[in-house]
Amino acid sequence: MGKRYFCDYCDRSFQDNLHNRKKHLNGVQHLRAKKVWYDLFRDAAAILQEEQSKKPCRKFLQTGQCDFGSNCRFSHMTEMDLERLSAQVHGPNFLWKSFGKTEEERRSKDQRQEGADVPVGTVEEWLEKRAKRLRLAQSNSPLPEKPSMFQYPPGWPPIQDLPPSLQAPPPRGWPIPANLQWG
């Protein structure tokens, strides 16, 4: 059967010889697949510049689909997509400062659009509660100290979506295996 060449970009294999490999590597399908792969790692500023220079695709705006897909020479980004990309490039407050909106208004608008519940409390409230707890602990107040439940900061994703390193420890701590030996 002989050697086979597998192209990771195109996800296909063929008999490996000079003619077949050269034909594949110079083929339109391979070049498009390679471009799509490298576009995944492009800088947001380069994407924004390229998308702003393109005209909007009429077919995509009308129907939500385009026969050319990623090979279309027109932009498939909406105004909202371009604003988000611009905010990513220039910082989160760039666009909203120019429109006279505060960070709080932007955050609440984004959450309403995504259908998310507005988190109860803010980071400032959380910091105030923390500072108050620390002051009470330092002053050795005669108040009975109740164990505080661990709370995730507002705006974090659901607990089941967090990586194990960010999840709260079990209530009684991590179990220590009996046969554990260090170093």
Salt bridges, closest charged atoms under 4 A:
ASP16 OD2 - ARG21 NH2 2.94
ASP39 OD2 - LYS35 NZ 2.85
ASP39 OD1 - ARG42 NH1 3.52
GLU50 OE1 - ARG42 NH2 2.83
GLU50 OE2 - LYS54 NZ 3.41
GLU51 OE2 - LYS54 NZ 3.67
GLU103 OE2 - ARG106 NH2 2.42
GLU103 OE2 - ARG107 NH2 3.38
GLU104 OE1 - ARG107 NH1 3.82
ASP110 OD2 - ARG106 NH1 3.00
